[in-house]
Amino acid sequence: MANLKVVKSKPTPAIERLVDDYLAHCQAIGLSAKTVKFSYGYPLREVFLPWCAESGIAEVGALSSRDVDRLSIQLLEQGGRRGALSRATVWTYLKAVKRFLAWSKGEGEPVQAEAKLPKLPQKLVEILSRAEIERLEDAAVNERDKLIVRLLADTGIRVSELVQLRTSDFVERDRTAFIKVIGKGVRERLVPLTPALYRRLRRYADRGRPQDAGTDRVFLALRKDADGDYGGLTPSGVQQMVRGLGEKAGLGRRVHPHIFRHSAATYYLQRGMDSLLVAQILGHSSLQMIQKVYSHLSPTDAHAALVAALRKDHD
């Protein structure tokens, strides 16, 4: 009988098992599968771990800050597996590494390394004026599209939150109206609506949607699918719709759903709304995003907000 040669498989490096544990933790705390896969999984599994293997780093304790700096420089100067990388992409990858190291340290691992994020150029946030929003709504030929424009512009909700709205998500409390949305991390929040917009939404949900929709989604496709059903509107469907409205309205620039979110936040802040309330409406877990993204607001905006806040004391 011939001797069988036993091929021993190489043991999985400890740092790879630790990355798997971290990604499982991200799922366990409620991050969406998409966020875990692309925001954390890809940078760690497809960029960080292969680099660790090439560098002979098998344990997180063997990783130094200098090693992480070398990774950053390599990505900036040589690019990744798919070619040249922008500074913003490298920032995103290093952010995933930074959070992984912080979690590992919190779990008692002997982490010595720190990930320094490359500086990004400060970009001005592109927004729509209230007049441009009116032009977009006027360009829409049906109430569904008009409502989508108005809802995105007045509430700043994410397009992923908008397409998930259901007829059961209308909430009234003490004569005030809200919609319940499910944001990142499956966190629910109530977003306030003006009485006029709330009435329009309720009227559309009750009488404007197809009677044989077969779903309680508020915003549906305009045509039936192959199975004869009206499917829920998708984020890509909203993106195509608002882009078309931008062209029809003659705005002369590309319109995308997220620009409404920036526009709403800027409008709130310029009108003197407290940053904490803005963060709450938008579904941010901290003020960091507000302070970072909306630094384009001028001193004049701050002055106007202060004067408006103090005017009542002097009237």
C-alpha positions as CSV (number, residue, x, y, z in Angstrom):
1,M,0.0,0.0,0.0
2,A,1.5,3.3,-1.1
3,N,2.3,5.8,1.6
4,L,0.0,8.8,1.6
5,K,1.7,12.1,1.9
6,V,-0.1,14.3,4.4
7,V,-0.1,17.9,3.5
8,K,-0.4,20.1,6.5
9,S,-2.3,23.3,5.9
10,K,-0.8,26.5,7.1
11,P,-2.4,27.8,10.3
12,T,-4.5,30.9,9.9
13,P,-2.5,33.9,11.2
14,A,-3.8,35.3,14.5
15,I,-4.3,38.8,13.0
16,E,-6.6,37.3,10.3
17,R,-8.7,35.5,12.9
18,L,-8.9,38.8,14.9
19,V,-10.1,40.6,11.8
20,D,-12.8,38.0,11.4
21,D,-13.8,38.5,15.0
22,Y,-13.9,42.3,14.6
23,L,-16.2,42.0,11.5
24,A,-18.5,39.6,13.4
25,H,-18.6,42.2,16.2
26,C,-19.6,44.9,13.6
27,Q,-22.5,42.7,12.5
28,A,-23.5,41.9,16.1
29,I,-23.8,45.6,17.0
30,G,-26.2,46.2,14.1
31,L,-24.2,47.6,11.3
32,S,-25.7,46.9,7.9
33,A,-24.3,44.0,5.9
34,K,-23.3,46.5,3.2
35,T,-21.4,48.6,5.6
36,V,-19.6,45.6,7.1
37,K,-18.7,44.2,3.7
38,F,-17.5,47.4,1.9
39,S,-16.6,49.9,4.6
40,Y,-14.7,47.4,6.9
41,G,-14.5,44.0,5.2
42,Y,-12.9,45.1,1.9
43,P,-10.2,47.4,3.4
44,L,-9.3,44.9,6.1
45,R,-9.5,41.6,4.2
46,E,-8.4,42.8,0.7
47,V,-5.9,45.5,1.6
48,F,-4.7,45.3,5.1
49,L,-4.3,41.5,5.6
50,P,-2.5,40.9,2.3
51,W,-0.1,43.7,3.2
52,C,0.4,42.1,6.6
53,A,1.2,38.8,5.0
54,E,3.7,40.3,2.6
55,S,5.3,42.1,5.5
56,G,5.5,39.0,7.7
57,I,3.1,40.3,10.3
58,A,1.0,37.5,11.8
59,E,-0.1,39.0,15.1
60,V,-1.5,42.4,15.9
61,G,1.0,42.8,18.7
62,A,3.8,42.7,16.1
63,L,2.4,45.7,14.2
64,S,3.9,49.1,14.9
65,S,2.9,52.6,14.1
66,R,5.8,52.7,11.6
67,D,4.4,49.7,9.8
68,V,1.0,51.4,9.4
69,D,2.8,54.5,8.1
70,R,4.5,52.3,5.5
71,L,1.2,50.9,4.5
72,S,-0.3,54.4,4.1
73,I,2.7,55.6,2.0
74,Q,2.6,52.5,-0.1
75,L,-1.1,53.0,-0.9
76,L,-0.6,56.7,-1.6
77,E,2.4,56.3,-3.9
78,Q,1.9,52.9,-5.5
79,G,-1.9,52.4,-5.3
80,G,-3.7,49.2,-4.5
81,R,-4.5,46.0,-6.2
82,R,-6.8,47.9,-8.7
83,G,-4.3,50.6,-9.5
84,A,-3.8,54.2,-8.3
85,L,-5.8,55.2,-5.2
86,S,-7.0,58.7,-4.3
87,R,-6.1,60.2,-1.0
88,A,-9.8,59.9,0.0
89,T,-9.7,56.2,-0.7
90,V,-6.5,55.7,1.4
91,W,-8.2,57.7,4.2
92,T,-11.1,55.4,4.1
93,Y,-8.9,52.3,4.2
94,L,-6.8,53.6,7.1
95,K,-9.9,54.6,9.0
96,A,-11.0,50.9,8.9
97,V,-7.6,49.9,10.2
98,K,-7.8,52.5,12.9
99,R,-11.1,51.3,14.1
100,F,-10.0,47.7,14.0
101,L,-6.9,48.5,16.1
102,A,-9.0,50.4,18.6
103,W,-11.4,47.5,19.0
104,S,-8.6,45.0,19.4
105,K,-7.0,47.1,22.1
106,G,-10.3,47.3,23.9
107,E,-10.5,43.5,23.7
108,G,-7.2,43.3,25.6
109,E,-4.9,42.6,22.6
110,P,-1.4,43.9,22.9
111,V,-1.9,46.7,20.4
112,Q,1.0,49.2,20.1
113,A,0.3,50.6,16.6
114,E,-1.7,53.7,15.8
115,A,-3.1,54.5,12.4
116,K,-2.7,58.1,11.3
117,L,-5.2,59.2,8.7
118,P,-3.8,61.2,5.8
119,K,-5.0,64.8,5.6
120,L,-7.8,65.5,3.1
121,P,-8.3,68.7,1.3
122,Q,-11.3,70.6,2.7
123,K,-14.0,70.6,0.0
124,L,-16.9,73.0,0.0
125,V,-20.2,71.2,0.2
126,E,-22.4,71.6,-2.8
127,I,-26.0,72.6,-2.0
128,L,-29.2,73.5,-3.7
129,S,-30.9,76.9,-3.0
130,R,-34.5,76.9,-1.9
131,A,-35.3,78.4,-5.4
132,E,-33.6,75.5,-7.1
133,I,-35.5,73.0,-5.0
134,E,-38.7,74.7,-6.1
135,R,-37.7,74.4,-9.7
136,L,-37.0,70.7,-9.3
137,E,-40.4,70.1,-7.7
138,D,-42.1,72.1,-10.4
139,A,-40.3,70.0,-13.1
140,A,-41.8,66.8,-11.7
141,V,-44.9,65.6,-13.6
142,N,-46.4,63.4,-10.8
143,E,-47.1,63.8,-7.1
144,R,-44.8,60.9,-6.2
145,D,-41.7,62.7,-7.6
146,K,-42.8,66.0,-6.3
147,L,-43.1,64.6,-2.8
148,I,-39.8,62.8,-3.0
149,V,-38.1,66.1,-3.9
150,R,-39.8,68.0,-1.1
151,L,-39.3,65.3,1.5
152,L,-35.6,65.0,0.8
153,A,-35.2,68.7,0.8
154,D,-37.1,69.5,3.9
155,T,-36.0,66.6,6.1
156,G,-32.5,65.7,4.9
157,I,-33.2,62.0,5.3
158,R,-31.0,59.5,3.4
159,V,-32.3,58.1,0.2
160,S,-32.0,54.6,1.7
161,E,-34.4,55.8,4.5
162,L,-36.8,57.3,2.1
163,V,-37.3,54.2,0.0
164,Q,-38.0,52.1,3.1
165,L,-40.8,54.3,4.3
166,R,-44.0,52.5,4.9
167,T,-47.6,53.6,5.4
168,S,-47.3,52.6,9.1
169,D,-44.4,55.0,9.6
170,F,-46.6,58.1,10.0
171,V,-46.6,59.3,13.6
172,E,-48.7,62.0,15.3
173,R,-47.9,63.2,18.8
174,D,-49.5,66.1,20.6
175,R,-50.7,67.6,17.3
176,T,-47.2,67.3,15.8
177,A,-46.3,65.1,12.8
178,F,-43.3,62.9,12.2
179,I,-42.2,60.0,10.0
180,K,-40.3,57.1,11.6
181,V,-37.2,56.2,9.7
182,I,-34.6,53.5,10.2
183,G,-31.1,54.8,9.8
184,K,-27.6,53.4,9.9
185,G,-27.1,50.8,12.5
186,V,-30.8,50.0,12.4
187,R,-31.4,53.0,14.6
188,E,-35.0,54.3,14.5
189,R,-35.6,58.0,14.8
190,L,-38.6,60.4,14.4
191,V,-38.2,63.1,11.8
192,P,-40.5,66.1,12.1
193,L,-42.7,67.3,9.2
194,T,-44.5,70.5,8.6
195,P,-48.3,70.1,8.7
196,A,-48.6,70.8,5.0
197,L,-46.0,68.2,4.0
198,Y,-47.5,65.6,6.4
199,R,-51.0,66.1,4.9
200,R,-49.6,65.7,1.4
201,L,-47.8,62.5,2.4
202,R,-50.9,61.0,4.1
203,R,-53.1,61.9,1.1
204,Y,-50.6,60.3,-1.3
205,A,-50.3,57.2,0.8
206,D,-54.0,56.8,1.1
207,R,-55.1,57.7,-2.4
208,G,-52.2,58.4,-4.6
209,R,-50.6,55.0,-4.7
210,P,-51.9,52.1,-6.9
211,Q,-54.8,50.4,-5.1
212,D,-53.4,47.0,-5.9
213,A,-49.9,47.7,-4.8
214,G,-49.6,44.6,-2.7
215,T,-47.1,46.4,-0.4
216,D,-47.2,49.1,2.3
217,R,-44.2,50.9,0.9
218,V,-45.0,54.6,0.4
219,F,-43.0,55.1,-2.8
220,L,-43.4,52.5,-5.5
221,A,-42.3,52.0,-9.1
222,L,-44.6,53.6,-11.6
223,R,-44.9,50.4,-13.6
224,K,-45.6,46.8,-12.7
225,D,-42.7,44.3,-12.8
226,A,-42.6,41.0,-14.6
227,D,-44.7,39.4,-11.8
228,G,-47.4,42.0,-12.2
229,D,-46.6,43.8,-8.9
230,Y,-45.6,47.3,-8.1
231,G,-42.2,47.0,-6.5
232,G,-40.8,49.5,-4.0
233,L,-38.8,52.3,-5.5
234,T,-35.0,51.7,-5.2
235,P,-32.2,54.1,-4.3
236,S,-31.0,53.9,-7.9
237,G,-34.5,54.7,-9.1
238,V,-34.5,57.9,-7.0
239,Q,-31.0,58.8,-8.2
240,Q,-32.1,58.5,-11.9
241,M,-35.3,60.4,-11.2
242,V,-33.6,63.4,-9.5
243,R,-30.9,63.5,-12.1
244,G,-33.5,63.7,-14.8
245,L,-35.3,66.5,-12.9
246,G,-32.1,68.5,-12.6
247,E,-31.6,68.3,-16.4
248,K,-35.3,69.2,-17.1
249,A,-35.1,72.1,-14.6
250,G,-32.0,73.4,-16.4
251,L,-29.9,73.7,-13.2
252,G,-26.7,73.2,-15.2
253,R,-25.2,70.7,-12.8
254,R,-25.6,67.1,-11.7
255,V,-28.2,66.6,-9.1
256,H,-28.0,63.5,-6.8
257,P,-30.1,62.5,-3.7
258,H,-27.4,63.3,-1.2
259,I,-27.2,67.0,-2.2
260,F,-30.7,67.4,-0.7
261,R,-29.3,66.2,2.7
262,H,-26.5,68.7,2.6
263,S,-28.9,71.4,1.5
264,A,-31.3,70.7,4.3
265,A,-28.6,70.7,7.0
266,T,-27.1,73.9,5.7
267,Y,-30.6,75.6,5.6
268,Y,-31.3,74.4,9.2
269,L,-28.0,75.8,10.4
270,Q,-28.3,79.1,8.5
271,R,-31.7,79.6,10.1
272,G,-30.2,79.3,13.6
273,M,-31.2,75.7,14.5
274,D,-29.0,74.2,17.2
275,S,-26.4,71.8,15.9
276,L,-27.5,69.1,18.3
277,L,-31.0,69.2,16.8
278,V,-29.7,69.1,13.3
279,A,-27.6,66.1,14.2
280,Q,-30.7,64.5,15.7
281,I,-32.9,65.1,12.6
282,L,-30.2,63.9,10.2
283,G,-29.5,60.8,12.3
284,H,-25.9,61.5,13.2
285,S,-24.7,59.9,16.4
286,S,-22.4,62.9,17.2
287,L,-21.7,66.5,16.3
288,Q,-18.4,65.5,14.6
289,M,-20.0,65.1,11.1
290,I,-21.9,68.4,11.5
291,Q,-18.7,70.3,12.5
292,K,-16.6,68.7,9.7
293,V,-19.0,68.8,6.7
294,Y,-20.6,72.1,7.3
295,S,-17.6,74.2,8.1
296,H,-18.5,76.1,4.9
297,L,-21.0,78.2,6.8
298,S,-19.6,81.7,7.0
299,P,-19.2,84.0,10.1
300,T,-22.1,86.0,8.7
301,D,-24.3,82.9,9.1
302,A,-23.2,82.6,12.7
303,H,-23.9,86.3,13.3
304,A,-27.3,86.1,11.8
305,A,-28.2,83.1,14.0
306,L,-27.0,84.8,17.1
307,V,-29.0,88.0,16.4
308,A,-32.1,85.9,15.7
309,A,-31.6,84.0,18.9
310,L,-31.2,87.2,21.0
311,R,-33.9,89.3,19.2
312,K,-36.6,88.1,21.5
313,D,-34.7,89.3,24.6
314,H,-34.7,92.8,23.2
315,D,-38.2,93.0,21.7
